[in-house]
Each structure stands twice: as C-alpha cells, then as structure tokens.
Amino acid sequence: MSGAKVSVTATYCGHTLRAETNVNPQGGWTGQCVVDGPAYKGAVILYTALRAPTAALDALLTAARRSIDQARDGA
C-alpha cells in the first residue's frame, strides 16, 4: 500500500480546505491541509501517523477549522 494517497476538498466559513494524506512505509497515514480564505491562509500538517486515511483526513480538517476559528476570533 506504500505510495497510496487520499485527498478531499471542503469549505468552511468561506475558506477552501484541501487535505491530502498518504501512507508512510510503516503503514501510518500523515499529511497536510492547505487553507485559503479571508481570515486564514496557511497549511496544517499532521505529523502523528494515524491508522486509517479517514482518521487522518478528519484530524487535518478539524485542525484547519480550529486555525480558521482562532484567526477569526483574533486569538
């Protein structure tokens, strides 16, 4: 399964979130989410390998939404 990738594009509060996860040689899933929008632009990186691609994508999107909320709230 080495080299496998899974990606998703979502929107949140006027921001576009593009998350991609790939499997590492040990079988864990890591990745990044690029965010583009009015309050926050940047990337969120998942360094901790998770067991399933859906878990990795969920973690990335959750972290990206938190970053957007913090930027909107001025934190």
ChimeraX attribute file (.defattr): number of C-alpha atoms within 10 A of each C-alpha:
attribute: neighborCount
match mode: 1-to-1
recipient: residues
	/A:1	9
	/A:2	11
	/A:3	9
	/A:4	12
	/A:5	15
	/A:6	15
	/A:7	15
	/A:8	12
	/A:9	13
	/A:10	11
	/A:11	14
	/A:12	14
	/A:13	12
	/A:14	11
	/A:15	18
	/A:16	18
	/A:17	24
	/A:18	20
	/A:19	25
	/A:20	23
	/A:21	26
	/A:22	23
	/A:23	21
	/A:24	16
	/A:25	10
	/A:26	8
	/A:27	16
	/A:28	17
	/A:29	26
	/A:30	25
	/A:31	24
	/A:32	22
	/A:33	26
	/A:34	18
	/A:35	26
	/A:36	17
	/A:37	15
	/A:38	13
	/A:39	17
	/A:40	18
	/A:41	17
	/A:42	13
	/A:43	18
	/A:44	21
	/A:45	17
	/A:46	19
	/A:47	11
	/A:48	11
	/A:49	19
	/A:50	17
	/A:51	13
	/A:52	15
	/A:53	22
	/A:54	14
	/A:55	15
	/A:56	26
	/A:57	26
	/A:58	12
	/A:59	21
	/A:60	26
	/A:61	26
	/A:62	14
	/A:63	17
	/A:64	27
	/A:65	20
	/A:66	12
	/A:67	20
	/A:68	24
	/A:69	16
	/A:70	13
	/A:71	14
	/A:72	13
	/A:73	9
	/A:74	8
	/A:75	7
